[in-house]
Amino acid sequence: MDEPGHRPTDRRVSQRGFTLLELLVVVAIIGFIVALVPGFVLRNQPQLDVDIAARAIADGLRRTRSDALVRNRPQVFALDVEKRVFRAGDQTPVRLDHRIALSFRTARSQLLDKGIGQIRFFSDGSSTGGLIGLAQGNARAEVRSDWLTGMVTVHVAAE
């Protein structure tokens, strides 16, 4: 029998809980799962792909317009529909996702070849105008450049 105030020396007393190593393994597994989930969720998002491409084109058009205003001389935004490549002024060409279908409407004088055209921005901010359509599956967007003001807008079609 145990004496009062005396603790047993038997170390087989059951302890409940987790070791530090077990907790670290669980945290590592959770971190791995959290890192993988966005890749699987966002992988096949055509609307996201179209939206990103439309905003890249709009950014290029706005940059070209700004260059025309700052340099006080016309600047050209060029688009090759077949190769899915655009160039904003004298910037490096940008290649778009090959899964995105493009269409391009611009002034007849700005059509260089089949599937190749340009939008010219003038030193007063105006442009020759144009509309660039993007599509992938049911996802659609349009990037427009107004001929009078040169303002660039993006219209994303709701699914």
HUWO-V34989 format. One record per residue. N is the residue number from 1. RES is the residue in three letters. D_FIRST is the distance of its C-alpha to the first C-alpha in whole Angstrom. Layout:
n: (N & N)
res: (RES & RES)
d_first: (D_FIRST & D_FIRST)
This chain:
n: (1 & 2 & 3 & 4 & 5 & 6 & 7 & 8 & 9 & 10 & 11 & 12 & 13 & 14 & 15 & 16 & 17 & 18 & 19 & 20 & 21 & 22 & 23 & 24 & 25 & 26 & 27 & 28 & 29 & 30 & 31 & 32 & 33 & 34 & 35 & 36 & 37 & 38 & 39 & 40 & 41 & 42 & 43 & 44 & 45 & 46 & 47 & 48 & 49 & 50 & 51 & 52 & 53 & 54 & 55 & 56 & 57 & 58 & 59 & 60 & 61 & 62 & 63 & 64 & 65 & 66 & 67 & 68 & 69 & 70 & 71 & 72 & 73 & 74 & 75 & 76 & 77 & 78 & 79 & 80 & 81 & 82 & 83 & 84 & 85 & 86 & 87 & 88 & 89 & 90 & 91 & 92 & 93 & 94 & 95 & 96 & 97 & 98 & 99 & 100 & 101 & 102 & 103 & 104 & 105 & 106 & 107 & 108 & 109 & 110 & 111 & 112 & 113 & 114 & 115 & 116 & 117 & 118 & 119 & 120 & 121 & 122 & 123 & 124 & 125 & 126 & 127 & 128 & 129 & 130 & 131 & 132 & 133 & 134 & 135 & 136 & 137 & 138 & 139 & 140 & 141 & 142 & 143 & 144 & 145 & 146 & 147 & 148 & 149 & 150 & 151 & 152 & 153 & 154 & 155 & 156 & 157 & 158 & 159)
res: (MET & ASP & GLU & PRO & GLY & HIS & ARG & PRO & THR & ASP & ARG & ARG & VAL & SER & GLN & ARG & GLY & PHE & THR & LEU & LEU & GLU & LEU & LEU & VAL & VAL & VAL & ALA & ILE & ILE & GLY & PHE & ILE & VAL & ALA & LEU & VAL & PRO & GLY & PHE & VAL & LEU & ARG & ASN & GLN & PRO & GLN & LEU & ASP & VAL & ASP & ILE & ALA & ALA & ARG & ALA & ILE & ALA & ASP & GLY & LEU & ARG & ARG & THR & ARG & SER & ASP & ALA & LEU & VAL & ARG & ASN & ARG & PRO & GLN & VAL & PHE & ALA & LEU & ASP & VAL & GLU & LYS & ARG & VAL & PHE & ARG & ALA & GLY & ASP & GLN & THR & PRO & VAL & ARG & LEU & ASP & HIS & ARG & ILE & ALA & LEU & SER & PHE & ARG & THR & ALA & ARG & SER & GLN & LEU & LEU & ASP & LYS & GLY & ILE & GLY & GLN & ILE & ARG & PHE & PHE & SER & ASP & GLY & SER & SER & THR & GLY & GLY & LEU & ILE & GLY & LEU & ALA & GLN & GLY & ASN & ALA & ARG & ALA & GLU & VAL & ARG & SER & ASP & TRP & LEU & THR & GLY & MET & VAL & THR & VAL & HIS & VAL & ALA & ALA & GLU)
d_first: (0 & 4 & 6 & 9 & 12 & 10 & 11 & 10 & 13 & 13 & 17 & 17 & 17 & 20 & 23 & 26 & 29 & 32 & 33 & 36 & 38 & 37 & 39 & 41 & 42 & 43 & 45 & 47 & 47 & 48 & 51 & 52 & 53 & 54 & 57 & 58 & 58 & 61 & 63 & 63 & 64 & 67 & 68 & 71 & 72 & 76 & 76 & 74 & 76 & 79 & 78 & 77 & 81 & 83 & 81 & 82 & 86 & 86 & 85 & 87 & 90 & 89 & 89 & 92 & 94 & 92 & 94 & 97 & 97 & 96 & 98 & 101 & 102 & 101 & 98 & 97 & 94 & 95 & 93 & 93 & 92 & 92 & 90 & 88 & 88 & 89 & 91 & 91 & 94 & 93 & 90 & 88 & 88 & 85 & 84 & 83 & 80 & 82 & 81 & 83 & 86 & 89 & 92 & 94 & 97 & 99 & 103 & 105 & 106 & 103 & 102 & 103 & 102 & 100 & 97 & 97 & 98 & 98 & 97 & 99 & 98 & 101 & 101 & 101 & 98 & 100 & 99 & 101 & 98 & 96 & 93 & 91 & 89 & 86 & 84 & 81 & 81 & 81 & 80 & 83 & 84 & 87 & 88 & 91 & 94 & 96 & 100 & 101 & 98 & 96 & 93 & 90 & 88 & 85 & 85 & 82 & 82 & 80 & 78)
